Amino acid sequence: MHRRESAETPISSVDSESLTWRERARHAYQTNLHWDSRKFTPWVLNTQWRSRYHSVLAISSTTLAIGAGNTIYTYTLSQGGVREDLAIQVHRDSLPAADITGLAFLPNIGAARQMLITDMSGHVVRIRADDGVASFPNGRPRLSGPWYGKSAFVSQTARYDHPHEAIKALSTSGSMALTISTTGLLSLFNTSTPWVQPSTYHSQKMGWTCHLQLEASTPFAATGLHSGASVIPIRQSGFDSSTPSIGRLGGPKDPCPVYSISAFLPGSSPDIITTGWYDGKVRVHDLRLASLSPLQSPQSPSHLSGAPLLKPVLTLSDPWRSFDAIYSLSARGVPSSSGAHSHHYITAGSAQHSVVCIWDVRSPSAGWSVYAPGGDRSPVYALLTEGSRIWGTTQSRGFMLDFAGGSTPRGGRWPRVEGVARDSNGAFATATYSHY
């Protein structure tokens, strides 16, 4: 059931096929140097949306997708820049009209631009964009904001069984997908077999986020709940309610919500995960230490009775924003053939003023933060990193920080944006500060 299929992986900011090995090495060296020296170019991806949205992100080898409201905005990625591609209106016929809460590209199973989406109504749907439609009998799609690319509706290619309760988060690994609802219900799907009922597990607590990891020594689902986080093992047949939890993730003395969970660093052990907490801390846990941890106290929830408490092996924070929750997490880059990028940075999205916190795990006390371009008084709801770039979203727009160097992003074509402050050189305004 859990054989992993290779999905598309993010590009590394350069088209490796068009560069010589010398050019790739030069690019990798310059990018690493700019990360170390905090030299980047900020860019905004869209004019402000008409409403405020809890936006989500997904990326493939050629495409960046942003879900805002019930619209998916896609951008084509290349060495020549980033350009608007499609604004995909999700609501059509029986498709859900509620706000999108999860978005992921799926492995190639015979249809281009296939994505999995979840929403606040509890729908789990596989879709394909109908970008060949030249006219719309019921009018053009009503989008969340100005758009200078093409518009499209979607076709539903599969619908998966799920109760009609709001889904808070989606995590995928190859063709497998994991969702968590507001009531803490975990559902594990094989997206290739929509007629098969999902395996479920109920956490008995309000759910906020989830993370699926099938490459660990024991495959697991990590859950961010209203009162902490726990790790549930996944067996060959799925969840097994008789199987004890791998552990509860240690946090502050007083329990608090966990809003974000991600893998640690590219190339590191899949048994290490990173969590973002309401108390403003980013904590790193090594699940291999579970067997060495003491058993949980009698006050533990019944579904975690007897589960070990896993203390964090690393705790990160921005001392100037200790009052801000962590809403999103990402680790720098993916291993690729385009150059020897260093993969030792953790990035976190703060709950206010669109602040992105950045730490080099080799020197965690020397972190720094940047106000994302656009000046939104908003959480950074989603983050993705690949190569020289950090992608993110706020309640009003998508943005990018490019560490490839130069006063403007590499390449010639970038999205047209209006109504955002720029400096005297035409670059989008931003600011940084150190944690020390």
N, C-alpha and C positions, 0 to 999 in steps of 0.2 A: 504493500500500500504506500510505503513512504520512499520508494525509489525516487531519487531526485532527478528531475529533468533540467537541462541547462536553459535558463531564460537568457534573454539578451542582457548583457552587462553594460554599464555606462561607459561612454568613451572617456578618454583622458585628456580632453581639451585640444587634442591635435589629431589630425588624420594620419595615423602612423604609416599607412600605405603610400602616402605622397611624400614622406620625408626619408632622408638617408639616416643611417645610424648616427652619423656625426650630428645631424640636425636634431635628432631625438635626444641625444645626450646633452646638447647645448640647451635645449628647451627644459629638460629635467633639471639641469644644474641651475638655470636662471629661476625656475619656479621654486625650487627648494630655497634658494637665496632670498627670494622675495617673501616667502613664508617666514623665514627667520627674521627678516628686517621689517616685517609688517607693511610691506609695500604692495598695494592692490589698487585696482580700478573698480569703483562701484558703478552699477548700472541698474536701472529700473526697467522692468519688462512690459509694463502696461500702464495706460492712463487709469486713474483711480476708478474702481468699480462703483456702481450706483448705490449699492448697499454694502453693509459690513458682513463678511463671511468668515466662518472657520474653515479656511482654505487648506487643501491637501496637495501633495506633490507626488509625482512618479517620474521615473526616467528609464529610458532604454538606450540602446547603442546609438540611436539616431534622433531620438525625440524626447523632449521635456514636456510633461503634461501637468497642468494646474487645474484642480477642481475647485470652483467657486460657485456656491449656490447649486443650481442644477445645470451648470455649463462647464464643459471641459475645454480649456484653452491649450492647444498644442503648439510647440515651437520646434522647428527643424534645427538640429545642432550640426555644425561642421567646422572645419578649420577656417572657413570664410565668415564665421560669425554665427549669429542666432537670428532667425527670422520667424515672423508669425506664419503659422500654417493654417490650422483649422480652429474655429470656435464651434464646438460640438454641443448642440442642444440635446440634453438627455431626455427631457420629457417629450414623449411621443406615443400616442395611443395608450397601451397598457404599461408603458415604462414609468418608473417612479418620477414624481415631480418634487419630492422632498430633497433637502440639501444633501449633497454628497458628503460622506464622512470617511470614505476610504477609496483609494484608487491605486491600481497596480497593472503593469504590463504583464502579459502571460506569455509563456513559451509559444513558439510558432506552431500552431496546430491547423494550418491550412488557410488562415485568413489574416490579411494584413491589419495592423492597427487594432488588434484585439486587446481589450482591457477588462478587468474585473472591477466593478464598483459596488459600494455599499452606501446606504443612506439612512436618514433618521426615521424612516418608516419601517425599517427592518428588512428591506430588500437586498438580496445578493444576486447580482445580474452580470452576465458576460455580454459585452457589447462589441459592435464593429461600426466604425464610422462610415456613413454613406456620403463620401465626398464627391461622388460623381453626379449628384443631383444638380441639374442646372437651374431648375425652377422649383418653387415651393407652392403647392396649391393652396395652402392655408396661410401664406405669408412667410417671410423669412423668420428664422429662429429669433426669439426675443432674448437677447444676451444680457449678461450681468454688467456690461460696460462697453465703451468704445472699442472697436476692433478693426484692424486694417488688413487682416488676412481674409480667407474664405470662411463661409459658414456651412454647417452640415447638421443633419440629424443623425440618429444612430439606429442601427438594427439590433434587436436583442437576439443573441445566438444561444443563450442558455439562461435559465433561472434556477436558483438553488433554494432548497427548502430551509426556511428560517421563520421563527415566530414573528408576529407583528409588534416588535418592540425595538426601540432605537438602537442602532449599532453605533458604537463609539469609535471603533478602530478596526483596521484591517492589516494583517501581516501575511506575506507570502514567502514561500521557499519553493522554487521551481513551479510545479503544477499544483502544489498544495497551498491551501489558504486557511487562515485562522481569523475569526472575528470574535469580538467581545461586545456584549450588549450592556445597556445601562444597569441591568439587574445582575451583571456578573456572569452571564451565560457565555461559555466558550463553545464555539462550533468549528470543527475541523472538516474542511471540504477537500475532495480531489476535484479540481476544476475540469479535468478531462472526462469525468463521469458524473454529470449533473443529476442523473437519475438515481444515484446512490445517496441514501440518507447520510447526513453528516454525523460524525461522532461528537458527542457533547459532554460537557462537564460544567457543573454549576459551582461558582466560587462563593455563593451566598453573601456577597458584598457588592456594592455599587462598583461597576467597572469603568475604567478610564482608558486603558491602553493595553496592548498585547504585543508579544514578540514570538515568532515561530522560528525554532532552530532545530533542523533535522540532521545536522552534521556533527552534533555533540556526541560525546561518548554514550550518553543517554539522551535521545531526542526529547525535546521539552517545549512546553508553552509557558512563557513568563507572562504574568498578569499584573497590571498596575491597577490597584483597587483603591477605594476611598480611605482605607486604613493601612496602607502598606503595599507590599508586593510579594508574590509567591511564585514558585516554579513547579509546574505540574509535569510529570513524565508522560511521554507518548509511547505506547506500545505498538506492535505491528498492526493490531486491530484498531488502534486509536486510543481514546481515553479509557481508563479502567478505574471506576470509582473505588475499587478495593485496594488500589495501589496508593501507598502514602506519597505525599508531596516530597519532592526533592529537598525543599527547604523554603523558609520564609526569609526574605531579604532584610537584613538589619538596616535600620535607619535611625531617626531621632528617638529620644526617650518617649515622647508623646507621639502616638501614631498619626500619620498624615497621608494625604493622597500621593500617589505616584502617577504622573501625567505622561511620562515618556520612557520607553525602553528600547535599546538598540544593541547591536553587536558592538564589541569593544573596538579593535583596530583591524584593518585588513591584514590578513596573514597571521593573526594571533589565534589562540585556541578558541574554538566555538563555545567552549565551556565558560568563557568570560563574557559578562554582559555589563552594560552601562545603564544606569537608571537616573531619571530626573524627577526631583521631589518638590512638594509644595513649600518646603522650608528653604528653597533656593540652592540646595546642594545637588551636585552630581556625584553619584556613588558608583564605584566599580566593584563587582562581586565575582569571585572565582568559585564556580559551582563544584569544582573538584575538591574543595575543602569541606563539603557537606558531611562527609564521613568522619571528619575530625571535630565537628561542632557539637555542642551540648544539645540535648533535647529541649523542645519548646516548653515554656511554662504552662501551668494548668489554665491560665487565662486565655490561651490561644483559641481561636475559633475552632469549632468541632472538626471542620474539614482539614485543619492543619495540625490536629492533635498528634503529638509525637514527632512532628517535623523539626529538623534542626534549624536553629537561627544562624544565618550566614552573615558574619560581620563583613563590612566592606574592606577591601584591600587598598583602596584609594578613594579619597574624598576631595572633590574640587568645588570651589565656590568663587564668586566675584564678591569681594568684601564690601564693595560699594553698592551692591544690589542684593544684600542678604535678605531683604524683605520680598524679593520677587521669586515666584515659583518658576520652575523650569518646564517649559511647554514642549520642547522638541530637542532632539539629539541627532548627531551624526559624527562619524569619524572620517578623517581625510582619505579620500581617494580609493582607488581599487588597483591591484597589481595589473599592469598592462605591458604590452610590448613597445609602448611609445617612449619609455624612458624609466630610469631608476628613481621614481619619486619616493620620498621618505614618507612613511605612514605612521606618524606618531602624534597627530593632533586630534583632540576632541573638541567639537563645537556644540554649543547649546543655545537654544532660543529662550530668551527671558520673557516674563509675563507682561512687561510694560516697556513702552517707548521703543519697541522694535530693536532691542539690543541683542547682538550675537556675541556670546562669550567664547573665547578661544584659549585652549591650554595645550602646551607641549608636555606630554606625559613624562618626558625626561627631566623636565624642570617645572613641576606643577605650580610652584609658588610664583612663577614669573608669567602668569597669564595676562591677558588683555581683552578688551571688549571694543566693539564697534557699533555705532548707531547705524542701522541699515538705511540706505538712501530712500527718500520719500517722506521722512519725518513723521511716520505714523505713531500715534500713541496707542500702540497695539501690541499684543503678544506676537512673537515669531512662532506661528503655528506649525510650520514644517521646515525642515532643513535637509539638504542632500549635498554631499561633497563628492567631487571627482576630479582628480588631477589638480589643475590650478584653480578650480572654481568652487565657490560655495553658492548653492542655490537656496533661496528661502522664500517664504510667503508670510504676509501679514493679513490683517482683516481687509485691506484695500488694494493690495497689489502683490506681484511677484518681484523679486530682485536678485541680483547676482553680485558677488565680489570675485574679481578675477586677479589672481596673483601671477599671471604670466608676464606682467610688466607693461610699461607704456602708459601714456596719459589717457588713452582710450582703449577699450577692449580690442584684443587681437581680431583681425579680420575686418571686412568692409561693411557688412550689413548687420544692423541691429534694429530692434523694434522702435517704432515711432512712439514717443511719449510726450504728453502735454501736461502742464500744470504742476511740475515738480521743480523745486529749487535747484539751481546749478551755480557753480562758482564762476570766477572770471574767465576760466579756461574752457567753460562749457561742460565740465564734468559734474556729475550729480554730487550734491553736497552731502557730506557725512563727517563724523568725528570719531576719534578713538581715545582710549585712556588705558593706563596700566592698572593692574590689580595691587601694585605695591608702591 
